[in-house]
């Protein structure tokens, strides 16, 4: 058992649908959905609310 240790994920090259920058994602893009780089993905996510 690995108990929290993960194998390195295979990364795939993609182009961000928002800024056009080349990025790597942990899944193989199939073209059916947009792919975003880390920065654009973070901008698109709704802000997290405090749990307390």
ABEGO torsion letter per residue (X at the ends): XAGGBBBBBBBBBBBBAAAGBBBBBABBBAGABBBBBAAAAAAABBBBBBAX
